Amino acid sequence: KAVVSTQSGHYGRDLPDDQTQLFFRCLLSLTTHDILVVKMESYKKPTLSGKPRRDRFEATLAGSLLLQGLFKLGEIRLLEDGICGLSEDHIVYLGTDAQSSHALQAFLTSLTIPQTAKHRFIKTAVFVVDKLVTSPSGSRIVEAMWHAADNEIKAAIAQVMVEKEQMIKDNTYGSIVWRNCNLKSFKMGVKTWEDAERKKKRKIETFEKIINPSENNLDTANVVDINKGDNTSETKTEQDEEITLIKKKKKRKSEKVAVENLSDVPKKSKKEKRSANG
């Protein structure tokens, strides 16, 4: 945290308010602001053949690790504009890079970063999902985006991948993401997919409730979301019914095993019974 505070103070003083997005690039490349500006100017000059140069990030391992620590701490005051203002080309470059992709993944999976900030990034990245999903590092970014997105953004991500279905399913990493995102249901219809997503979410919540029964006694479990109204109590009733059903299935299974064990015991013949009684 001391290193972060020092770096933030240094770059924060050097950068104008409208250029705070450069702070993200400074940390990722561990480059000072002045050097970074010179490099960015050089990218604007065409090559000897007359072709335009591509503005590439210089990602370093140390810079990526530093950003991962920042995102876990929720320190994004000077970083949000930088990561959320990335172009599509930069997202593909960073998302498919073995070092910088971990920084993006840490941003999307952090429990301390607001969902609004994540959604800002995803709304740009959604247009290059098909380019990310077929690489080892990029496929992890797509799954992290999926888990951080709401249903509306998920539908947009799914639509992009469905349009490139064959290419994605023929790729090892793409086929895994296709299955994990349940895009088979999405192709059957948006309503079918939304129902499948809700059922999947309820099953996960039910499973967590079973393996962590102590959490059911927390006072926070009784708090009702004002925006949802009575829907919270209905969801809770459905979860309780699922738990009861699972317990009944387990009980029936144990009873069935007991009956099968009894049926395996050999029956005594009449002669053996008379000799036993005699």
C-alpha positions in Angstrom: 0.0 0.0 0.0 2.9 2.4 0.7 4.3 1.7 -2.8 0.9 2.3 -4.3 0.4 5.6 -2.4 3.8 6.8 -3.6 3.2 5.9 -7.2 -0.3 7.4 -7.2 0.9 10.6 -5.7 3.7 11.0 -8.2 1.8 10.2 -11.3 -1.3 12.0 -10.0 0.6 15.3 -9.7 2.1 14.9 -13.2 -1.1 14.1 -15.1 -3.8 16.6 -15.9 -7.4 15.6 -15.0 -8.3 14.7 -18.6 -5.3 12.3 -19.0 -5.6 10.2 -15.8 -6.0 7.1 -18.1 -2.3 7.2 -18.7 -1.7 6.2 -15.1 -2.9 2.7 -15.9 -0.3 2.5 -18.7 2.4 3.9 -16.5 1.9 1.2 -13.9 1.5 -1.6 -16.3 4.8 -0.8 -18.1 6.5 0.7 -15.0 7.3 3.8 -17.1 7.3 7.4 -16.1 4.8 9.8 -17.6 7.4 11.7 -19.6 8.9 8.6 -21.3 5.4 7.2 -22.0 4.3 10.4 -23.7 7.4 10.4 -26.0 6.8 6.7 -26.9 3.1 7.5 -27.7 4.2 10.3 -30.0 6.6 8.0 -31.8 3.7 5.6 -32.5 1.9 8.3 -34.5 4.8 8.5 -37.0 4.4 6.1 -40.0 7.0 3.3 -40.6 9.5 3.6 -43.4 7.1 1.8 -45.7 4.5 4.4 -45.0 2.2 2.1 -42.9 0.8 3.5 -39.6 2.4 2.2 -36.4 0.3 0.3 -33.9 0.1 1.8 -30.4 1.2 -1.1 -28.2 1.2 -1.4 -24.5 4.5 -2.4 -22.9 3.3 -4.8 -20.2 5.8 -6.0 -17.6 5.4 -8.8 -15.1 6.1 -6.5 -12.2 3.6 -4.0 -13.4 0.9 -6.6 -13.9 1.5 -7.9 -10.3 1.3 -4.4 -8.9 -2.0 -3.8 -10.7 -3.4 -7.2 -9.5 -2.6 -6.1 -5.9 -4.3 -2.7 -6.5 -7.5 -4.3 -7.9 -7.7 -6.7 -5.0 -7.6 -3.8 -2.6 -10.2 -1.9 -4.7 -7.8 1.0 -5.4 -9.1 2.2 -8.7 -9.4 5.9 -8.2 -6.8 6.8 -10.8 -7.0 3.5 -12.7 -10.7 3.3 -13.6 -10.6 5.8 -16.5 -7.5 4.1 -17.8 -8.8 0.5 -17.9 -12.3 1.5 -18.9 -11.1 3.8 -21.7 -9.1 1.1 -23.4 -9.7 0.8 -27.2 -10.9 -2.5 -28.7 -7.4 -3.1 -30.1 -5.7 -2.6 -26.8 -8.2 -4.9 -25.0 -7.4 -7.7 -27.5 -3.6 -7.1 -27.1 -3.7 -7.0 -23.3 -6.3 -9.7 -22.9 -4.3 -12.2 -25.0 -1.0 -11.4 -23.4 0.1 -13.9 -20.7 1.2 -11.2 -18.3 -1.2 -8.3 -18.7 -4.3 -10.6 -19.0 -3.9 -11.4 -15.3 -4.3 -7.8 -14.4 -7.6 -7.5 -16.4 -8.8 -10.7 -14.8 -8.0 -9.4 -11.4 -10.0 -6.3 -12.2 -13.1 -8.3 -13.3 -13.0 -10.7 -10.5 -12.2 -8.3 -7.6 -14.9 -8.3 -4.8 -13.9 -4.7 -3.9 -14.4 -3.0 -7.3 -18.0 -1.7 -8.1 -20.0 -3.5 -10.7 -20.5 -0.2 -12.5 -16.8 0.1 -13.2 -16.6 -3.5 -14.5 -19.6 -2.9 -16.8 -17.9 0.1 -18.3 -15.0 -2.1 -19.3 -17.2 -5.0 -20.5 -19.4 -2.7 -22.8 -16.3 -2.0 -24.9 -14.8 -5.5 -24.6 -18.0 -7.2 -25.8 -17.2 -6.2 -29.4 -14.0 -8.2 -29.4 -15.1 -11.3 -27.5 -14.7 -13.5 -30.6 -11.1 -12.5 -30.8 -10.4 -13.1 -27.1 -12.2 -16.4 -26.6 -10.0 -18.5 -28.9 -6.8 -17.8 -26.9 -5.7 -19.4 -23.6 -5.5 -16.0 -21.8 -8.4 -14.3 -23.6 -10.8 -17.2 -22.8 -10.3 -16.6 -19.1 -11.1 -12.9 -19.6 -14.3 -13.7 -21.4 -15.4 -16.0 -18.6 -14.6 -13.3 -16.0 -16.6 -10.8 -18.1 -19.5 -13.3 -18.2 -19.6 -13.7 -14.4 -19.3 -9.9 -13.8 -22.0 -9.0 -16.3 -25.7 -8.6 -15.8 -28.3 -10.4 -18.0 -28.4 -7.6 -20.6 -24.7 -7.6 -21.1 -24.6 -11.4 -21.1 -27.1 -11.4 -23.9 -24.8 -9.1 -25.9 -21.8 -11.3 -25.3 -23.7 -14.4 -26.2 -25.0 -12.8 -29.5 -21.4 -12.0 -30.6 -20.3 -15.6 -29.9 -23.3 -17.2 -31.6 -22.5 -15.3 -34.8 -19.0 -17.0 -34.7 -20.3 -20.3 -33.4 -18.4 -22.7 -35.7 -15.1 -21.0 -35.2 -15.5 -20.9 -31.4 -16.7 -24.5 -31.1 -13.8 -25.7 -33.3 -11.3 -24.1 -30.9 -10.3 -25.9 -27.7 -10.6 -22.8 -25.4 -13.6 -21.4 -27.2 -15.6 -24.7 -26.9 -15.0 -24.6 -23.1 -16.3 -21.1 -22.8 -19.3 -22.0 -25.0 -20.2 -24.8 -22.7 -19.6 -22.8 -19.5 -21.7 -19.9 -20.7 -24.6 -22.3 -21.6 -24.9 -20.8 -25.1 -26.7 -23.9 -26.3 -29.8 -22.7 -24.4 -29.3 -19.1 -25.7 -29.6 -20.5 -29.3 -32.9 -22.1 -28.4 -34.3 -18.7 -27.4 -33.5 -15.8 -25.0 -36.4 -16.8 -22.6 -35.2 -20.4 -22.5 -31.6 -19.2 -21.8 -32.8 -16.7 -19.1 -34.8 -19.4 -17.4 -31.8 -21.7 -17.5 -29.6 -19.0 -16.0 -32.0 -18.4 -13.2 -32.3 -22.1 -12.4 -28.5 -22.4 -12.4 -28.2 -19.4 -10.0 -30.8 -20.9 -7.7 -29.0 -24.3 -7.7 -25.7 -22.6 -6.8 -27.3 -20.7 -4.0 -29.1 -23.8 -2.7 -25.8 -25.8 -2.8 -24.0 -23.0 -0.9 -26.9 -23.0 1.6 -26.5 -26.7 2.2 -22.7 -26.8 2.7 -22.8 -23.6 4.8 -25.8 -24.0 7.0 -24.4 -21.6 9.6 -24.9 -18.7 7.1 -28.6 -19.3 7.2 -28.8 -17.9 10.8 -27.2 -14.6 9.9 -29.3 -11.5 10.5 -28.5 -10.3 7.0 -30.5 -13.2 5.5 -33.7 -11.7 6.9 -33.2 -8.3 5.2 -35.6 -7.7 2.3 -34.5 -5.8 -0.7 -36.8 -2.8 -1.1 -36.4 -2.8 -4.9 -37.4 -6.5 -5.2 -40.4 -6.3 -2.8 -42.0 -9.7 -2.2 -39.8 -11.5 -4.8 -37.1 -12.1 -2.2 -39.5 -14.1 0.0 -40.7 -16.1 -3.1 -37.1 -16.9 -4.0 -36.4 -18.0 -0.5 -39.4 -20.3 -0.5 -38.3 -21.9 -3.8 -34.9 -22.5 -2.3 -36.4 -24.1 0.8 -38.5 -26.3 -1.4 -35.4 -27.4 -3.4 -33.5 -28.2 -0.1 -36.5 -30.3 1.1 -36.6 -32.1 -2.2 -32.9 -32.9 -2.1 -33.2 -34.2 1.5 -36.2 -36.4 0.5 -34.2 -37.8 -2.5 -31.3 -38.6 -0.2 -33.6 -40.3 2.3 -35.3 -42.4 -0.5 -31.9 -43.4 -1.8 -30.7 -44.6 1.6 -33.9 -46.5 2.1 -33.5 -48.2 -1.3 -30.0 -49.2 -0.5 -31.1 -50.7 2.9 -33.9 -52.7 1.1 -31.4 -54.0 -1.5 -29.0 -55.1 1.3 -31.8 -57.0 3.0 -32.8 -58.7 -0.3 -29.2 -60.0 -0.7 -29.4 -62.0 2.6 -30.0 -65.7 1.7 -33.3 -67.1 2.9 -33.3 -70.2 5.1 -35.0 -73.4 3.8 -37.8 -75.1 5.7 -35.4 -77.9 6.7 -32.9 -75.4 8.2 -35.7 -73.7 10.1 -37.0 -77.0 11.6 -33.5 -78.0 12.7 -33.0 -74.6 14.2 -36.3 -74.8 16.1 -35.7 -78.5 17.1 
